[in-house]
Amino acid sequence: MSVKVGFIGAGGIAGAHIDALSKIPEAQLIAFSDVDIQRAQTQANRFNGKAYSSYLQMLNDVNLDCVYICVPPHAHVGQEEELANRHIPFFIEKPISNTLEHAIDIECAVKKSGIINSVGYHWRYMSHTRQAKERLQSTTIGMVLGYWMGGMPGVDWWRRIDQSGGQLVEQTTHIVDLARYFCGEVKEVYAAMATRSLSDVPNFTVTDVGSISVKFANGAVGSFSNTCLLKGFGYTVGLHIVSPDVVVEIDGGQYREITADRTMTLTGGNNPYFEEDRAFIEAVISKDKSGIRSSYTDALKTLAVTLAANQSAKTGGVVDIASLLPDETTLKLNNALRG
């Protein structure tokens, strides 16, 4: 069965998914929309597809089996709700929004429609992640240490807190999500953030250093540190997981297990973009969501942690995650009101 795929947003991260999908025989890339029509046209030319400057025009013109949403956090302005209303499955890149209120509204629309959906937390699909998951099954995770240390991305929207949400929400979210994948839900968050070096950058309203401490519901603790002030080089990106028997380190393309008597290091690994895209396409075909490792419902919980950290850094207090997310009764009520 072939799957007709459309894209909302054709720049940046969309390229990674387009390249991966081009290697999946069932995926037919036939339509691309972008506010910059030239970007859409460039991708459309690769596949003899159609280009649009309006995603609504694309949806009205082409019969699509699924849609990829690859836009910045602030640019989610009704695409998901429109797709849910049309019962079209979608894949959305992280972060799913830059406000929790908007993400919760989308969650209600997604639940009401029941459509297949997936979120681009590709670290969950790494072969190293699978190996770590298997290695840690028989032990108790005590703590996690996460890092995203690098430079500032060049796009203007990234440095605006009202558009990107800041580095933790837009980049380090991958590491927070990976920690949730291993440890379960976060219960409490405390954060400290500051601008130490980049205050002279035009339109810079995010912070350039930050650190958050979390307490998981299962009793484990964790910390995540990030910075975007490094000039011309990156330092480290990854997650270290500490247990009584083994320390597991996942640092991008490198995996390490450290025990009392040996250290094992693996490099390389699979293409996680291909794996998450294949899982989504297979789910669209089979209607079986079991291969999808991050749904919109799950990604909403990661967003809550990162936005709670922003709130904590602003107020100086500890934020309880449960106070930010509606329970199932509230979601059902919202769905009923929408109906």
N, C-alpha and C positions, 0 to 999 in steps of 0.2 A: 504494500500500500504506500502510495506517495503522500507526503504531507506538504501542503502549500504554506510557505512561511513568509510572513511580512515583518518588516522592521520599523519601529518608531524610534528614530535616532540612528544615524548612520556614521557617526564619527567615534573616535576613541575606542572604548571597550567593545563597541559593536563589531569592530574589525576582527577581534579575537573569536567572537562567536560565528561571524560569517565564514571565517577561514575553517573553523571546526565543522560547521554544518556542511560546508562544501565537500567534506570527506565522508558524510553520512548519506548513503545512496537514497534513502527514503525522503530526505529533505530536499524540497524544491524551493529555492529562494527566488521569489517572483515579484516582490514589491518592497520599496524602500521609501520611507518618508523622513524628512528632516527640515528644520527651519531654514537650513542652508541647502537649497535645492541642488547645488553642485555636488555636495557630499553624497546626497541620495543618488544623483545621476551617475557618479563615479562607481558606486557599488552596483547599481542597476546594469550598467554597461558590462560588468563582469559576467552577468548571468542572463543577459538578454531579458532583463526584467523591466518593471516600470518604476519611475521616480515621481515623488509627490512632495510638495511643500507643506501639505496638510494631512495629518494622519486620518482625519475624518473623511477627506476625499478618497484616500487610499481604501479605507474600510467600505466606503460606499461603492467603490469602483471594482474592487477585486474580492472574490470569494476566498477567504483565507481559512486555513485549518488551525493556525496558531500564530501568535505575534510575539516578537521580542521587543521589550521596552528598555532602551538603553539611553536614558537621558539623565542629566544631573539631578541631584536631590530636589532642588526647588522647581524643577520643570515637570513634575508630576501634577498635571492640571486637568484631570478627568479621563486620562487614557484608560486606566484600569477599570473605572466604573463603566465606561463605554463598552469595553470588551466584555465585562461581566454581564451587562445588559444584553449583549448580542450573543452571549454564551460561547465566546471564543477563548480557548485556553491561552494563557500568556506566561512567558518567562520574563522576569524583571530583574534588572541589575540592582545590586545593593548600592547605597542604603535605599530602602523602599520609600522613604520620605525624609523630610527634615523636621517634621512635627509629628508628635504622637497622635494628636487629634485627627489629622488627615489620614494617617495610616489605619487608625481604628475604623474610620468611615469606609475606607477601601476594604478592610477585613470583613465588614458587615456585608458589603456588596458581593465579595467573593464567596462567602459562606452561603449567601442566599442563592447564588447562581449554581454553586456546586462545581464550577469549572476546574479542570486540571490547571495547576499553577506551580511555578518553581521560581526560586530566588537564587541569584548568582553568587552564593558563598562557595566558590570553587575549591577552597582549601579542604572542604569536607570530602572532596572526590579524589584527593591526592592518594597515590598508592602508599605513601609514607603515613598518611593519616589512618588508613586501613590497618597497616602493620602496628601502629601505636595502639589502636583500639583493641586489637587482639592481644597485644602484649600486656595491656593494663587491666584486662578483664579479671584476672585472678589476684589483684592487689588492691590496696586502698589508696586512692589519690589524696595526698595531704594538702598540696598547694600547687598553684600554677603561676608561672611568671611569663608575661607576654611583653613583646617589644615591637615598635615600629619607629625606627630611627633613620631619618633621611632628610632630603631637602624639600623645598616647596614646589609643588606642581605649578606649571606656568600659566594655567588657565585662570582668568580673573575671578570667576565665580567661586573657585575653591577657597580663596582667601577672605571671603565674606561670610560671616557667621550666619546671616539670615538666608544664605543660599546653600552653603555646603553643610552647615552644622558644626564645622571644625574638623580637625584631623581625626579625632577619636570616632566621630560619627561617619566620616567619609572613607578613611583608610584603615585605622586600627580596628574598626568594626569586624574585619576578617578574623583578627586574633581573638577578640572577645567572643565571637561566634564559635570559633574552634574550641575555646575553653568550655563553652556551654555544651558543645557536642560531646565532650569527654566527661564533664562534671555535673551536668544538669543545670537546673535553674538557679539564677542569682537571686539572693534574698535582699541584700543591702549593698549600697554603694556610697563610698566617700571619695571625693576627688579634690585635687589642687592643680590649678593651671595658671600660667603666667605668660607674658610676652617679654622676652629677655633680649632679643636681638633684631627682630624684624619690624619694629615699630615705625621705621622710616619707609617701609614698602607701601606704595599707594593702595588705598582701599583695603588695607589689612586690618580686619576686625576680629579674626580668630586669634588663638594663642599659639605660641611657637614651642612651648614645652608643657607637658602635663603628665600627671601620674594619678591612677585611681586604685583604690583598694576595694575588694569585693568579698562578701561572705556568701557562699553557696548554701542552698537549702539543705544539702547533705552534710554540712559541717566543714567542708573544705574552704580554704581561703585562697585569694589570688591578688595579684597586682599587675597592672598594665601601664607601661610608660611609653610615651611617644614624643617625638620632636620633629619639626620641619625646618630647623635652623641650620642644618649642615649645608655647607656651600660647596657644591660640585661633587659630592660623594655621598654614598649611603653607608650606614654602619651595620645595622642588623634588623631583620624582620623575622619574627618567629614566636614559638611557644615552647616553654620548658615545663615539663610535668614531673612533679616530685612525689615518689611513693617510697615506702620502706624498702622495697626490693630493687627498684630500678628508677633511674632518672631518664626520661625520654625527652629528647630535644628535636623539634621539627623547625628547621630554619630554611624555609624556601625549598630549594632543591636538595637539601641535605638532611639526613635522618641519623640520629645517634641514640644508642642505648648504652647507659653507663651503669654497671653493677659493681659489686665489691671485687670481683676478680677479672673483669674485662670491660673493654669499650668496643662496641661495634658501630662502625660508620658506613652508611650507604649514601650514594649520590645518584643523581639522575631521577628516574621515576617516570610516571605517565604524564600525559597532557590532561590536566584536570578540567580544562574548558571543554575538550572533546567529550570527556566522561559525563559531565553534567548536561551537555547538550544532547548526547545520545540518550541519557536517562529520560530527559524531557520528551524527546521525539517518540521514544518507545512508549511512554505513558500516554501521549496523545493518540497513538495508534491503538493501544491495547485497553485504554481506560483504567489501567492498573497503576496507581500512584506509588507503589511500594519501593520503586527504584529511586524516587526523588528524595534527596536527603535534606532539603531545606524548602519548606513550603512557606507561603505568605504568613500563615499563622505562626510558624516557628520564627521566621525572620522578625516579626513584630516584637518578639521577646528580646531579641538582640538589640533592636532599635531602642527599646525601653531602657536597657542598661546604659547605652551610650548617652542617651538624652538625660537620663537620671544623673549621670556623671557631670554633664554640663550644668544641671540644676544645682548639684552639690557644690561645684566649684564657685558658683555665683553666690550661694547662700552660706556656705561654710558648714553645712549640716549633713548628716547622714540621710540618704533617701531610701525609703522602703519601696521596692519594686512593685509589690502587690497593690500599693496605693495608686499606681499609675495605669494599671491594666484593668479593663472591665472583666467581670466574671462571665461565665457562659449565659447566665440568666439575663444579664444586661445586653449581651450580644443578640440573644433571641428576641428580646423586647425591641431592640433597634431594627432587627430584620422585620418583625411584625409591623412596626410603624412604617417601614419603607414599603411593605407590601400593600 
